[in-house]
Amino acid sequence: MPLLPRWRYMSAEAKTITQRIGWSALAVVVVAVVLRPLLPWLALSLVLYFIWQRRR
């Protein structure tokens, strides 16, 4: 059963909630795709920063 034809029969509040969920899901996917490769570098940077601060 397709989702799009039902859009016409949804209330304004239901449409708003659906759009918010969609945008939130898209944001989570984008952040996961962009940040996942950077996490090891971020962790290494933080460790090196704390080591450097401790020696000072």
DSSP file (Angstrom, degrees, kcal/mol; ACC not computed):
  #  RESIDUE AA STRUCTURE BP1 BP2  ACC     N-H-->O    O-->H-N    N-H-->O    O-->H-N    TCO  KAPPA ALPHA  PHI   PSI    X-CA   Y-CA   Z-CA
    1    1 A M              0   0    0      0, 0.0     2,-0.0     0, 0.0     0, 0.0   0.000 360.0 360.0 360.0 120.8    0.0    0.0    0.0
    2    2 A P        -     0   0    0      0, 0.0     4,-0.3     0, 0.0     0, 0.0  -0.323 360.0-147.7 -70.8 149.3    1.7    3.3   -1.1
    3    3 A L  S >> S+     0   0    0      1,-0.1     3,-0.8     2,-0.1     4,-0.8   0.845  86.1  67.7 -82.7 -36.8    2.2    6.0    1.4
    4    4 A L  H >> S+     0   0    0      1,-0.3     3,-1.1     2,-0.2     4,-0.6   0.864  93.8  54.3 -61.4 -41.8    1.8    9.0   -0.9
    5    5 A P  H >4 S+     0   0    0      0, 0.0     3,-0.7     0, 0.0     4,-0.3   0.829 104.1  58.3 -62.5 -26.6   -1.9    8.7   -1.7
    6    6 A R  H X> S+     0   0    0     -3,-0.8     3,-1.5    -4,-0.3     4,-0.7   0.755  87.0  77.5 -71.1 -22.8   -2.6    8.7    2.0
    7    7 A W  H X< S+     0   0    0     -3,-1.1     3,-0.9    -4,-0.8    -1,-0.2   0.852  87.0  60.1 -54.2 -36.3   -0.9   12.1    2.4
    8    8 A R  T << S+     0   0    0     -3,-0.7    -1,-0.3    -4,-0.6    -2,-0.2   0.799 107.5  44.4 -63.3 -29.8   -4.0   13.7    0.9
    9    9 A Y  T <4 S+     0   0    0     -3,-1.5    -1,-0.2    -4,-0.3    -2,-0.2   0.439  90.1 106.7 -98.4  -0.7   -6.2   12.4    3.8
   10   10 A M  S << S-     0   0    0     -3,-0.9     2,-0.1    -4,-0.7    -3,-0.0  -0.471  72.5-113.7 -79.5 150.0   -3.9   13.2    6.6
   11   11 A S     >  -     0   0    0     -2,-0.1     4,-2.2     1,-0.1     5,-0.2  -0.323  29.3-108.2 -73.8 165.3   -4.6   16.0    9.0
   12   12 A A  H  > S+     0   0    0      1,-0.2     4,-2.2     2,-0.2     5,-0.1   0.882 120.8  51.6 -62.3 -38.4   -2.3   19.1    9.1
   13   13 A E  H  > S+     0   0    0      2,-0.2     4,-2.4     1,-0.2    -1,-0.2   0.914 109.3  49.1 -66.2 -42.3   -0.9   18.0   12.5
   14   14 A A  H  > S+     0   0    0      1,-0.2     4,-2.3     2,-0.2    -2,-0.2   0.878 110.7  51.3 -64.6 -37.7   -0.2   14.5   11.2
   15   15 A K  H  X S+     0   0    0     -4,-2.2     4,-2.4     2,-0.2    -1,-0.2   0.910 109.8  49.8 -64.7 -41.8    1.6   15.9    8.2
   16   16 A T  H  X S+     0   0    0     -4,-2.2     4,-2.3     2,-0.2    -2,-0.2   0.921 111.7  47.6 -63.4 -44.7    3.7   18.2   10.4
   17   17 A I  H  X S+     0   0    0     -4,-2.4     4,-2.4     1,-0.2    -1,-0.2   0.914 112.0  50.6 -63.3 -42.2    4.7   15.3   12.6
   18   18 A T  H  X S+     0   0    0     -4,-2.3     4,-2.3     1,-0.2    -2,-0.2   0.905 110.8  48.6 -62.6 -41.9    5.6   13.1    9.6
   19   19 A Q  H  X S+     0   0    0     -4,-2.4     4,-2.7     2,-0.2     5,-0.2   0.902 110.7  50.8 -65.8 -40.7    7.7   15.9    8.1
   20   20 A R  H  X S+     0   0    0     -4,-2.3     4,-2.5     2,-0.2    -2,-0.2   0.916 111.0  48.2 -62.9 -43.0    9.6   16.4   11.4
   21   21 A I  H  X S+     0   0    0     -4,-2.4     4,-2.5     2,-0.2    -1,-0.2   0.911 112.1  50.3 -63.5 -41.8   10.3   12.7   11.7
   22   22 A G  H  X S+     0   0    0     -4,-2.3     4,-2.2     2,-0.2    -2,-0.2   0.930 112.5  45.0 -62.4 -46.7   11.5   12.6    8.1
   23   23 A W  H  X S+     0   0    0     -4,-2.7     4,-2.4     2,-0.2    -1,-0.2   0.885 113.2  51.4 -65.9 -37.9   13.8   15.6    8.5
   24   24 A S  H  X S+     0   0    0     -4,-2.5     4,-2.4    -5,-0.2    -2,-0.2   0.918 110.3  48.5 -65.0 -42.6   15.1   14.2   11.8
   25   25 A A  H  X S+     0   0    0     -4,-2.5     4,-2.2     1,-0.2    -2,-0.2   0.909 111.5  50.1 -63.1 -41.5   15.9   10.8   10.2
   26   26 A L  H  X S+     0   0    0     -4,-2.2     4,-2.5     1,-0.2    -2,-0.2   0.906 110.2  50.4 -63.0 -41.5   17.7   12.5    7.3
   27   27 A A  H  X S+     0   0    0     -4,-2.4     4,-2.6     2,-0.2     5,-0.2   0.903 109.7  50.6 -63.6 -41.5   19.7   14.6    9.8
   28   28 A V  H  X S+     0   0    0     -4,-2.4     4,-2.4     2,-0.2    -1,-0.2   0.914 111.8  47.6 -63.0 -42.8   20.7   11.5   11.7
   29   29 A V  H  X S+     0   0    0     -4,-2.2     4,-2.4     2,-0.2    -2,-0.2   0.922 112.9  48.1 -64.6 -44.2   21.8    9.7    8.6
   30   30 A V  H  X S+     0   0    0     -4,-2.5     4,-2.6     2,-0.2     5,-0.3   0.929 113.2  47.2 -63.5 -45.2   23.8   12.7    7.3
   31   31 A V  H  X S+     0   0    0     -4,-2.6     4,-2.9     1,-0.2     5,-0.4   0.905 112.6  50.1 -63.3 -41.0   25.6   13.1   10.7
   32   32 A A  H  X S+     0   0    0     -4,-2.4     4,-1.5    -5,-0.2    -1,-0.2   0.907 113.9  44.8 -64.2 -41.0   26.3    9.4   10.9
   33   33 A V  H  < S+     0   0    0     -4,-2.4    -2,-0.2    -5,-0.2    -1,-0.2   0.888 120.8  39.0 -70.8 -38.5   27.8    9.4    7.3
   34   34 A V  H  < S+     0   0    0     -4,-2.6     4,-0.4    -5,-0.2    -2,-0.2   0.915 122.6  37.6 -80.0 -44.1   29.8   12.6    7.8
   35   35 A L  H >X S+     0   0    0     -4,-2.9     4,-1.3    -5,-0.3     3,-0.6   0.767  98.3  75.2 -84.5 -25.5   31.0   12.1   11.4
   36   36 A R  G >< S+     0   0    0     -4,-1.5     3,-0.6    -5,-0.4    -1,-0.2   0.908  98.4  45.6 -58.0 -45.0   31.7    8.4   11.5
   37   37 A P  G 34 S+     0   0    0      0, 0.0     4,-0.4     0, 0.0    -1,-0.3   0.773 113.7  52.2 -68.1 -21.5   34.9    8.6    9.5
   38   38 A L  G <> S+     0   0    0     -3,-0.6     4,-2.3    -4,-0.4    -2,-0.2   0.635  85.5  85.4 -88.5 -14.1   36.1   11.5   11.6
   39   39 A L  H <X S+     0   0    0     -4,-1.3     4,-2.7    -3,-0.6     5,-0.2   0.890  87.4  50.6 -60.1 -43.1   35.6    9.9   15.0
   40   40 A P  H  > S+     0   0    0      0, 0.0     4,-2.4     0, 0.0    -1,-0.2   0.915 112.7  47.6 -61.4 -39.0   39.0    8.2   15.2
   41   41 A W  H  > S+     0   0    0     -4,-0.4     4,-2.4     2,-0.2    -2,-0.2   0.885 111.9  50.1 -67.3 -38.2   40.8   11.4   14.3
   42   42 A L  H  X S+     0   0    0     -4,-2.3     4,-2.3     2,-0.2    -1,-0.2   0.923 111.4  47.9 -65.0 -44.3   38.7   13.3   16.9
   43   43 A A  H  X S+     0   0    0     -4,-2.7     4,-2.3     2,-0.2    -2,-0.2   0.924 112.8  48.4 -62.9 -44.7   39.6   10.8   19.6
   44   44 A L  H  X S+     0   0    0     -4,-2.4     4,-2.6    -5,-0.2     5,-0.2   0.907 110.7  51.7 -61.5 -42.3   43.3   10.9   18.7
   45   45 A S  H  X S+     0   0    0     -4,-2.4     4,-2.3     1,-0.2    -1,-0.2   0.909 110.2  48.4 -61.7 -42.8   43.3   14.7   18.7
   46   46 A L  H  X S+     0   0    0     -4,-2.3     4,-2.4     2,-0.2    -1,-0.2   0.911 111.7  49.1 -65.7 -42.0   41.7   14.7   22.2
   47   47 A V  H  X S+     0   0    0     -4,-2.3     4,-2.3     1,-0.2    -2,-0.2   0.938 113.4  46.5 -62.6 -46.3   44.1   12.2   23.6
   48   48 A L  H  X S+     0   0    0     -4,-2.6     4,-2.5     1,-0.2    -2,-0.2   0.882 111.1  52.9 -63.6 -38.1   47.1   14.1   22.1
   49   49 A Y  H  X S+     0   0    0     -4,-2.3     4,-2.6    -5,-0.2    -1,-0.2   0.933 110.5  46.5 -62.9 -45.9   45.7   17.4   23.4
   50   50 A F  H  X S+     0   0    0     -4,-2.4     4,-2.0     2,-0.2    -2,-0.2   0.879 112.7  50.0 -66.6 -37.1   45.3   16.0   27.0
   51   51 A I  H  X S+     0   0    0     -4,-2.3     4,-1.7     2,-0.2    -1,-0.2   0.927 112.1  48.1 -63.8 -44.1   48.8   14.6   26.9
   52   52 A W  H  X S+     0   0    0     -4,-2.5     4,-1.1     1,-0.2    -2,-0.2   0.903 111.9  49.4 -64.0 -41.7   50.2   17.9   25.7
   53   53 A Q  H  < S+     0   0    0     -4,-2.6    -1,-0.2     1,-0.2    -2,-0.2   0.865 108.8  53.2 -65.0 -36.8   48.3   19.8   28.4
   54   54 A R  H  < S+     0   0    0     -4,-2.0    -1,-0.2     1,-0.2    -2,-0.2   0.853 107.2  50.9 -69.2 -34.3   49.6   17.4   31.1
   55   55 A R  H  <        0   0    0     -4,-1.7    -1,-0.2     1,-0.2    -2,-0.2   0.736 360.0 360.0 -75.1 -22.6   53.2   17.9   30.1
   56   56 A R     <        0   0    0     -4,-1.1    -1,-0.2    -3,-0.2    -2,-0.2   0.478 360.0 360.0 -71.6 360.0   53.0   21.7   30.2
